[in-house]
């Protein structure tokens, strides 16, 4: 009662409102906004308690503080609820937001609720659509056919990161298939170098997060080389970081889906090649490239000429080569690459050593790939060079001969943003038979999600099945045309929300640049390490694009980043089982004699991250009801450093509760003695 009383008084006094007086230094404290699942868990409580403590400290230090909250509200769960329970996604989402808002207010967080936003609200996704049009105008949004990860249950495209290491969908668990679809992309690769270099500016970020982003961008310096096909005019282009090994190339491998594959396959090999292509088509990228799986391939029967040696070498296709990566082809150097060595041994392909640690030992047969620095051999005029020096020399020679050139390449690929779902921001373009792709005019934004939708969970996008929404006149010529029926990846919604908070109610523009440039960048951002790559990388990208469009005067959105540790609970597990089945909920276990209720096998007890599937969660409302919110907040702040995992122990919560009661008694007794 005492907590609720003072929370009410603080709200009436407006203590958490964002100051407009710009004479004080600013501090923007932001926790990553939640998906409105309907109930808070202890991970939320920890995240928001840490951010709130920072915001309160900065207010006491004399800063004007912006501490807002919003909802990352688009996504599959709401659509799945519509399919399973017949509840419209908007209704399900808004009810969950209302419930979680009350839970957050009960936590006593010093949030300015006047800044609240939800990404599923038309007054928000109007500006998400406007951002898409900015990308389109800048030449950074485009559509092309692409092999995508297709979830056959949810009937949608998945990003690579949404496919687990067993090749299954992260949500439905379905075996992911490969499928060609026309998709929308953002050209994040145009900003790869800047995204990489500007990591050096982020002195307030954990080093491991910066390393993760650098590895994801994956810059490499190498060579682009061309191998002419024998008896054909075409050439097969490869990218390699090891041009020093080019005299050791004994075969070339194409991606099965490479356009040249069908063109160059000989009649004798056609049946084998077609069968292999069909087999590989149903595998995810992760399955095809997994290090622990054997690499498989088939000969096309075609040959290319190694221009450096003049020797004809065979062309194969293999599962580990992906058309979306690099040129969709690789050169095979089995003597100096572990994967190529295994492949060559499996299929009895030649192995030609061109680097050695000892010139006198080059005649000895290799028992494994030699991948270290060494002396060049069997490479004509380059013999005797140190292999690291030979790289540049070979590239210069290739350029002189017209066989190739130096090239910088990135592992990062363009951002696939298309989703064949309903509950997302519609992509604001119209397909006209005369004009092609036509942007929806700004005055017609937002393109509203229609409400008269039937959800079956099958047959692709529900939007594509609503003729009254799809069929519209072209805004340019008036011809009968059709709306784009894909919606945007929800990572787009979360890649700019922090820019809207300083001017959240503006209905005339995405934000007033004066206000947003005043408050940005975020001074302290708090969230989980699981967002280290995608959300943070996409946010950095969008910030840089909007800067280049003249809206922002800064290049990085988050000055300091805190990746808080997970909240862990004591958890029973069966060491004889694997996967999700090994976790046994505590309410099914006799603590005096913990055994698997199904098998009778003895259980072990460990701390692991709280989750519903493990049955080890603690409901925040139960703790608040029993001990009060101040106890819960103190426990979270004092139990472990913010960046470390926190082991939930109710005995420690009890200790915090007793401490606060002692403080309360001390203060009340003092007040009674000194009225």
C-alpha positions in Angstrom: 0.0 0.0 0.0 2.8 2.4 0.9 4.5 1.8 -2.5 1.3 2.4 -4.5 0.5 5.5 -2.5 3.8 7.1 -3.3 3.7 6.0 -6.9 0.4 7.8 -7.3 1.8 11.0 -5.7 4.9 10.9 -8.0 2.6 10.5 -11.0 0.4 13.4 -9.9 3.5 15.6 -9.4 4.8 14.7 -12.9 8.3 13.8 -11.6 9.0 11.5 -14.5 8.0 14.0 -17.3 10.7 14.8 -19.8 12.0 18.4 -19.2 11.8 20.9 -22.1 14.4 23.3 -20.5 17.5 22.9 -22.6 19.7 24.8 -20.2 20.6 21.5 -18.4 22.7 18.8 -20.0 20.7 15.9 -21.5 20.7 12.2 -20.7 18.7 9.7 -22.7 18.3 6.4 -20.9 16.7 3.6 -22.9 16.0 0.0 -22.3 15.3 -2.2 -25.4 11.5 -2.2 -25.7 9.6 -5.4 -25.1 7.4 -7.6 -27.3 3.9 -7.4 -25.7 3.6 -11.1 -24.9 1.1 -10.4 -22.2 3.2 -10.8 -19.0 6.5 -9.6 -17.7 9.2 -12.1 -16.7 12.1 -11.5 -14.4 14.4 -10.7 -17.3 12.2 -7.7 -18.1 12.2 -6.7 -14.5 16.0 -6.8 -14.4 16.4 -4.9 -17.6 14.0 -2.1 -16.7 15.2 -1.8 -13.1 18.8 -1.3 -14.2 17.8 1.4 -16.7 15.5 3.1 -14.1 18.3 3.2 -11.6 20.5 5.0 -14.1 17.7 7.4 -15.1 17.1 8.3 -11.4 20.8 8.8 -10.7 21.1 11.2 -13.6 18.1 13.2 -12.5 19.7 13.6 -9.1 22.9 14.7 -10.8 21.1 17.6 -12.5 20.5 16.2 -15.9 17.3 16.6 -17.9 16.4 12.9 -18.5 14.4 11.2 -21.3 13.3 7.8 -20.1 10.6 6.4 -22.4 8.9 3.1 -23.0 7.3 1.5 -26.1 6.2 -1.8 -27.6 7.8 -3.9 -30.3 4.3 -5.0 -31.3 4.3 -6.5 -34.8 5.3 -10.1 -35.4 4.2 -13.7 -35.7 2.9 -14.5 -32.2 -0.1 -12.2 -32.7 -0.9 -13.7 -36.1 -0.6 -17.2 -34.6 -3.0 -16.2 -31.9 -5.4 -15.2 -34.6 -5.1 -18.5 -36.3 -5.2 -20.6 -33.0 -7.8 -18.7 -31.1 -9.7 -16.6 -33.6 -8.6 -13.3 -31.9 -7.7 -10.4 -34.3 -4.0 -9.6 -34.0 -4.7 -6.0 -33.1 -7.1 -6.9 -30.3 -4.7 -9.6 -28.9 -1.7 -7.2 -29.0 -3.5 -4.2 -27.5 -4.9 -6.3 -24.6 -1.4 -7.5 -23.9 0.0 -4.0 -24.0 -2.6 -2.8 -21.5 -1.7 -5.6 -19.2 2.0 -5.2 -19.4 1.7 -1.4 -19.1 0.0 -1.9 -15.7 2.7 -4.4 -14.7 5.4 -1.9 -15.6 3.7 0.9 -13.7 3.4 -1.4 -10.7 7.2 -1.7 -10.8 7.5 2.0 -9.9 9.7 2.8 -12.9 10.3 6.5 -13.6 9.1 6.3 -17.2 7.6 9.2 -19.1 4.4 7.5 -20.3 3.5 10.5 -22.5 6.2 9.3 -24.9 4.7 5.8 -25.2 4.6 4.3 -28.7 3.6 0.9 -30.3 5.1 -0.2 -33.6 1.7 -1.7 -34.7 -0.1 1.6 -34.4 -0.9 3.4 -37.7 0.6 6.6 -36.4 3.9 4.8 -36.0 4.0 2.4 -39.0 3.1 5.3 -41.2 6.6 6.6 -40.6 8.1 3.1 -41.0 6.6 3.1 -44.4 7.9 6.6 -45.0 11.4 5.3 -44.1 11.0 2.5 -46.7 10.2 5.2 -49.3 13.3 7.1 -48.3 15.4 4.0 -48.9 13.7 3.5 -52.3 14.4 7.1 -53.3 18.1 6.7 -52.3 18.4 3.5 -54.3 18.8 1.4 -51.2 15.7 -0.7 -51.5 15.2 -3.1 -54.4 13.4 -6.3 -55.4 15.0 -9.4 -56.8 14.5 -13.2 -57.0 16.3 -14.9 -54.2 16.6 -18.3 -52.7 15.1 -17.9 -49.3 14.5 -20.0 -46.2 10.8 -21.1 -46.3 8.9 -22.2 -43.3 6.3 -24.7 -44.6 4.1 -24.4 -41.4 4.1 -20.7 -40.8 4.2 -20.1 -44.6 6.8 -17.3 -44.4 10.3 -16.4 -45.3 12.9 -16.7 -42.5 16.1 -14.8 -42.0 19.2 -17.1 -41.7 19.3 -16.2 -38.0 15.8 -17.6 -37.6 17.0 -21.1 -38.6 18.5 -23.2 -35.9 21.6 -25.4 -36.3 19.4 -28.4 -37.2 17.8 -26.5 -40.1 14.5 -25.9 -38.3 12.4 -22.8 -37.9 13.1 -20.9 -34.6 9.3 -20.5 -34.1 7.4 -23.5 -35.6 10.2 -26.1 -35.4 9.4 -27.1 -39.1 12.2 -28.4 -41.3 13.1 -25.3 -43.4 13.0 -25.5 -47.2 14.8 -23.5 -49.8 12.6 -21.7 -52.3 12.9 -19.0 -55.0 10.8 -15.9 -54.3 10.8 -12.3 -55.4 11.9 -10.4 -52.3 12.6 -6.9 -51.1 16.1 -6.0 -49.8 17.8 -3.1 -48.2 21.3 -2.5 -49.5 23.1 -2.6 -46.1 26.2 -3.7 -48.0 26.6 -0.2 -49.3 27.4 0.8 -45.7 29.5 -2.2 -44.8 32.8 -0.3 -44.7 31.4 2.5 -42.6 29.6 0.1 -40.3 32.9 -1.7 -39.7 35.1 1.4 -39.3 32.7 3.2 -37.0 32.9 0.4 -34.5 36.1 2.3 -33.3 33.9 5.2 -32.3 31.9 3.1 -29.9 34.1 3.3 -26.9 31.2 2.8 -24.5 30.3 -0.6 -26.0 31.4 -4.0 -24.7 34.4 -5.3 -26.7 32.7 -8.6 -27.4 29.7 -7.0 -29.0 32.0 -5.0 -31.4 33.9 -8.1 -32.2 30.6 -10.0 -33.0 29.5 -7.2 -35.3 32.9 -7.0 -37.0 32.8 -10.8 -37.6 29.3 -10.5 -39.0 30.4 -7.8 -41.5 33.3 -10.1 -42.3 35.7 -8.0 -44.3 38.2 -9.9 -46.3 40.9 -8.8 -48.8 41.6 -11.1 -51.7 41.3 -11.5 -55.5 38.6 -11.9 -58.1 39.9 -14.5 -60.7 38.3 -15.9 -63.9 38.6 -19.5 -65.2 37.5 -19.8 -68.8 35.4 -22.9 -69.7 37.0 -25.3 -72.1 35.2 -25.3 -75.5 32.8 -22.5 -74.3 32.9 -18.7 -74.3 31.8 -18.3 -70.7 34.1 -18.0 -67.6 33.6 -19.0 -64.0 34.5 -16.3 -61.6 35.8 -17.0 -58.1 36.7 -14.9 -55.1 39.7 -16.1 -53.0 41.7 -14.8 -50.1 44.5 -17.1 -51.1 45.7 -16.1 -54.5 49.1 -17.4 -53.5 47.7 -20.9 -54.0 46.3 -20.5 -57.5 48.8 -22.9 -59.0 47.5 -25.5 -56.7 43.9 -25.3 -58.0 42.9 -28.8 -59.2 39.1 -28.3 -59.6 36.4 -25.6 -59.4 33.1 -25.9 -57.6 29.8 -24.2 -58.5 26.8 -23.7 -56.3 24.1 -26.2 -57.4 21.7 -23.2 -58.0 24.3 -21.3 -60.0 22.8 -20.3 -63.5 25.9 -21.9 -65.2 25.3 -25.3 -63.6 22.6 -26.5 -66.0 24.3 -24.8 -69.0 27.6 -26.6 -68.7 26.5 -30.0 -67.4 27.3 -32.7 -69.9 24.5 -35.1 -71.0 26.2 -38.0 -69.2 26.1 -36.2 -65.9 22.7 -34.5 -66.2 20.7 -37.1 -64.2 23.2 -37.1 -61.3 23.4 -33.3 -61.3 19.6 -32.9 -61.4 19.2 -35.4 -58.6 21.8 -33.6 -56.5 20.2 -30.2 -57.1 16.8 -31.5 -55.9 18.3 -33.0 -52.8 20.2 -29.8 -51.9 17.2 -27.6 -52.5 15.5 -28.8 -49.4 18.5 -28.0 -47.1 19.0 -24.8 -45.2 22.2 -22.8 -45.6 23.2 -23.8 -42.1 22.8 -27.5 -42.9 24.8 -27.1 -46.1 27.7 -25.2 -44.5 27.9 -26.9 -41.1 31.5 -27.7 -40.3 30.7 -31.1 -38.7 28.9 -32.5 -41.8 30.7 -34.2 -44.7 30.8 -32.1 -47.9 29.1 -33.8 -50.9 29.3 -33.0 -54.6 28.8 -34.2 -58.1 30.8 -33.7 -61.3 29.2 -31.6 -64.0 31.4 -33.2 -66.7 32.6 -29.8 -67.7 36.1 -28.4 -67.5 37.7 -25.0 -67.1 41.3 -23.9 -67.8 43.4 -22.7 -65.0 44.8 -19.6 -66.8 48.0 -19.7 -64.6 49.0 -23.2 -65.6 47.0 -23.8 -68.8 45.8 -27.1 -67.4 42.2 -28.2 -67.8 40.5 -29.0 -64.5 37.1 -30.4 -63.7 34.0 -28.4 -62.6 31.9 -29.9 -59.8 28.9 -28.7 -57.8 28.8 -29.2 -54.1 26.4 -28.5 -51.2 28.8 -26.2 -49.3 29.0 -23.6 -52.0 26.1 -21.0 -51.9 25.1 -18.9 -54.8 24.3 -16.0 -52.5 27.9 -15.8 -51.2 30.7 -14.2 -53.2 30.5 -15.3 -56.9 28.7 -18.6 -56.2 31.8 -20.5 -57.1 35.1 -21.4 -55.4 38.4 -22.7 -56.5 39.5 -26.1 -55.0 43.0 -26.1 -53.5 43.1 -29.3 -51.6 46.7 -29.1 -50.6 46.1 -25.9 -48.6 42.5 -25.9 -47.5 41.1 -28.3 -44.9 37.7 -28.5 -46.5 39.1 -28.9 -50.0 41.5 -31.6 -48.8 38.6 -33.7 -47.4 36.5 -33.2 -50.5 39.4 -34.2 -52.8 40.1 -37.3 -50.8 36.4 -38.3 -50.8 36.2 -38.0 -54.6 39.7 -38.9 -55.6 40.6 -35.5 -57.0 44.2 -34.4 -57.6 46.2 -32.7 -54.8 49.0 -30.3 -55.9 51.2 -28.8 -53.2 52.4 -25.2 -53.9 53.4 -24.1 -50.4 55.8 -25.9 -48.2 57.6 -25.3 -44.9 60.7 -26.9 -46.3 61.6 -26.8 -50.0 63.4 -30.1 -49.7 60.2 -31.9 -48.4 57.9 -31.0 -51.2 58.0 -34.5 -52.8 56.5 -36.0 -49.7 52.8 -36.8 -50.0 50.6 -34.6 -47.8 48.7 -36.3 -45.0 46.6 -33.2 -44.3 46.2 -29.7 -45.8 49.1 -27.4 -45.2 47.6 -24.0 -44.2 50.5 -22.2 -42.6 52.8 -19.6 -44.1 55.6 -21.1 -46.2 57.7 -21.0 -49.3 56.0 -21.1 -52.8 56.8 -24.1 -54.9 55.5 -25.5 -58.2 54.4 -22.0 -59.2 56.7 -21.0 -62.0 58.1 -17.5 -61.6 56.7 -17.2 -58.0 58.8 -20.1 -56.7 60.9 -19.2 -53.7 58.7 -16.4 -52.5 57.2 -16.3 -49.0 53.5 -17.2 -49.4 52.3 -13.9 -47.8 54.4 -11.9 -50.3 53.2 -14.0 -53.2 49.6 -12.9 -52.7 50.2 -9.4 -54.0 52.6 -10.6 -56.7 50.0 -13.1 -58.1 47.2 -10.5 -58.1 49.4 -8.0 -59.9 50.3 -10.7 -62.5 46.6 -11.6 -62.9 45.7 -8.0 -63.6 48.5 -7.7 -66.2 47.2 -10.8 -68.0 43.5 -9.9 -67.7 42.7 -12.9 -65.6 41.6 -11.1 -62.4 42.0 -8.2 -60.0 42.3 -7.3 -56.4 38.9 -7.2 -54.5 37.6 -6.4 -51.0 34.6 -8.5 -50.0 32.3 -8.7 -47.1 30.5 -11.6 -45.5 27.6 -9.2 -44.8 24.7 -9.6 -47.3 21.8 -7.3 -48.1 19.0 -7.2 -45.6 16.0 -9.3 -46.8 13.0 -7.4 -45.4 10.1 -9.2 -47.1 7.7 -11.3 -45.0 4.6 -13.1 -46.3 2.6 -12.3 -43.2 -0.3 -10.0 -42.2 0.8 -8.5 -38.9 3.5 -6.2 -40.0 3.9 -2.8 -41.8 2.7 -3.2 -45.4 5.4 -2.3 -47.9 4.2 0.9 -49.5 4.5 0.3 -53.2 2.1 -0.5 -56.1 2.9 -2.7 -59.0 1.5 -1.2 -62.2 1.6 -3.0 -65.6 2.6 0.3 -67.3 4.7 2.1 -64.8 6.3 -0.8 -62.9 7.0 -0.2 -59.2 5.3 2.9 -58.0 5.8 4.3 -54.5 2.6 5.1 -52.6 2.5 8.9 -52.4 3.4 10.4 -48.9 -0.1 11.9 -48.7 -1.6 8.4 -48.8 0.4 7.0 -45.9 -0.1 5.0 -43.9 -1.1 2.0 -46.1 -3.5 0.6 -43.5 -3.7 -3.0 -42.6 -7.2 -4.2 -43.5 -9.3 -5.6 -40.6 -11.6 -8.0 -42.6 -9.0 -10.7 -42.8 -9.4 -14.5 -42.4 -6.5 -16.3 -40.8 -5.9 -20.0 -41.7 -2.2 -20.3 -41.3 -1.9 -21.6 -44.9 -1.6 -20.4 -48.4 0.9 -17.5 -48.1 0.1 -14.0 -47.1 -3.5 -13.3 -45.9 -3.2 -9.8 -47.5 -2.7 -11.4 -51.0 -6.1 -13.1 -50.6 -8.1 -9.9 -50.1 -8.9 -8.6 -53.6 -10.6 -5.4 -52.3 -7.3 -4.4 -50.6 -4.9 -5.6 -53.3 -6.5 -4.1 -56.4 -6.0 -0.3 -56.6 -5.5 2.2 -59.4 -1.9 3.2 -60.2 -1.2 6.6 -58.5 0.7 7.7 -61.6 -1.3 6.7 -64.6 -4.6 5.4 -63.1 -4.3 1.9 -64.7 -5.6 -1.0 -62.7 -2.7 -2.2 -60.5 -2.0 -4.2 -57.4 -0.5 -3.4 -54.0 2.6 -5.1 -52.7 1.3 -7.8 -50.4 4.6 -8.4 -48.4 5.0 -6.8 -45.0 8.2 -5.6 -43.6 10.6 -7.5 -41.3 9.8 -6.4 -37.7 13.5 -5.5 -37.3 12.8 -2.4 -39.3 10.2 -1.3 -36.7 12.8 -1.6 -34.0 15.7 -0.1 -36.0 14.4 3.5 -35.6 12.0 3.7 -32.6 14.6 5.4 -30.4 14.5 8.4 -32.9 10.7 8.8 -32.4 10.6 9.0 -28.6 11.9 12.6 -28.4 8.9 13.7 -30.5 6.5 10.7 -30.2 3.2 12.5 -30.9 4.2 14.4 -34.0 1.6 13.7 -36.7 3.2 16.0 -39.3 6.6 14.4 -39.7 8.6 11.4 -38.6 10.1 13.7 -35.9 11.2 17.3 -35.5 14.9 17.1 -36.3 15.6 19.8 -33.8 14.2 17.7 -31.0 15.6 14.4 -32.0 19.1 15.8 -32.8 19.0 17.5 -29.3 18.3 14.2 -27.4 20.2 11.8 -29.6 22.3 9.8 -29.5 21.0 7.6 -26.7 23.4 8.0 -23.7 22.8 4.6 -22.1 21.2 1.7 -23.9 20.4 -1.5 -22.0 19.4 -4.9 -23.4 20.3 -8.5 -23.9 23.4 -9.8 -25.7 21.1 -11.7 -28.1 20.6 -8.4 -29.9 24.3 -7.8 -30.3 24.3 -8.3 -34.1 20.9 -7.8 -35.8 19.0 -5.2 -33.9 22.1 -3.1 -33.1 23.6 -3.4 -36.6 20.3 -2.5 -38.3 19.8 0.4 -36.0 23.3 1.7 -36.9 22.6 1.3 -40.6 19.2 3.1 -40.5 20.8 6.0 -38.5 23.5 6.4 -41.1 21.0 6.4 -44.0 18.7 9.0 -42.3 21.8 11.1 -41.6 22.6 11.0 -45.3 19.0 11.9 -46.1 19.6 15.1 -44.1 17.4 14.3 -41.0 20.1 13.5 -38.4 23.4 15.2 -37.5 25.1 12.2 -35.9 26.3 8.8 -37.1 25.9 6.4 -34.2 22.6 5.9 -32.3 23.9 4.5 -29.0 26.9 6.0 -27.1 27.0 3.5 -24.3 25.7 -0.1 -24.3 25.1 -2.4 -21.4 24.2 -6.0 -22.1 22.7 -7.2 -18.9 23.1 -10.8 -17.9 20.3 -13.3 -17.8 18.2 -14.2 -14.8 18.7 -17.8 -13.9 16.6 -20.2 -11.8 17.3 -23.6 -10.2 16.2 -26.1 -12.8 15.8 -29.9 -12.8 17.1 -31.8 -15.8 17.5 -35.4 -16.9 21.1 -36.0 -18.1 19.8 -39.0 -20.0 17.6 -36.9 -22.3 18.5 -34.4 -25.1 16.9 -31.2 -26.3 13.9 -29.6 -24.7 12.7 -32.9 -23.3 15.5 -32.9 -20.7 14.1 -30.0 -18.7 11.6 -31.0 -16.0 9.3 -28.3 -14.4 9.8 -28.0 -10.7 6.1 -28.5 -10.0 6.3 -32.1 -11.3 9.3 -33.0 -9.1 9.5 -34.3 -5.5 12.3 -32.1 -4.1 13.2 -34.8 -1.5 13.7 -37.4 -4.3 14.0 -35.7 -7.6 13.2 -38.1 -10.5 11.9 -37.9 -14.0 8.1 -38.4 -13.7 8.0 -40.3 -17.0 11.1 -42.5 -16.7 11.9 -42.6 -13.0 15.5 -41.6 -13.8 17.4 -39.4 -11.2 17.4 -35.7 -12.0 20.2 -33.1 -11.5 19.8 -29.5 -10.4 21.5 -26.6 -12.0 21.1 -22.8 -12.5 20.0 -22.0 -16.1 18.2 -19.2 -17.8 14.5 -18.9 -16.8 12.0 -19.9 -19.4 8.5 -21.3 -19.7 9.7 -24.5 -21.4 12.1 -25.3 -18.5 9.4 -24.6 -15.8 11.9 -22.6 -13.8 10.4 -19.1 -14.0 9.4 -16.9 -11.1 6.4 -14.6 -11.7 7.2 -11.0 -10.8 3.7 -10.4 -9.5 4.1 -13.2 -7.0 7.3 -11.7 -5.6 5.8 -8.2 -5.5 2.7 -9.5 -3.7 4.8 -11.3 -1.1 7.7 -8.9 -0.6 6.9 -5.6 -2.4 8.5 -4.0 -5.4 11.3 -2.3 -3.5 12.6 -5.7 -2.3 12.5 -7.1 -5.8 14.4 -4.1 -7.2 17.0 -4.2 -4.4 17.6 -7.9 -4.9 18.1 -7.4 -8.7 20.5 -4.5 -8.2 22.6 -6.0 -5.4 22.7 -9.7 -6.2 25.1 -9.6 -9.2 26.9 -7.0 -11.4 24.5 -5.9 -14.2 26.5 -7.5 -17.0 26.7 -10.9 -15.2 24.0 -13.6 -15.0 21.9 -13.4 -11.8 21.0 -16.6 -9.9 17.6 -16.3 -8.4 17.5 -17.4 -4.8 14.4 -16.7 -2.7 16.5 -16.9 0.5 18.4 -13.8 -0.7 15.2 -12.1 -1.6 14.1 -12.8 2.0 17.3 -11.2 3.3 16.6 -8.0 1.3 13.1 -7.9 2.7 14.3 -8.1 6.3 16.9 -5.4 5.6 14.3 -3.0 4.2 12.0 -3.7 7.2 14.9 -2.8 9.5 15.4 0.4 7.7 11.6 1.1 7.8 11.5 0.5 11.6 14.6 2.6 12.2 13.1 5.6 10.3 9.6 5.3 11.8 11.0 5.0 15.3 13.2 8.0 14.8 10.2 10.0 13.4 8.1 9.0 16.4 10.8 10.2 18.9 11.5 13.4 17.0 8.0 14.6 15.7 
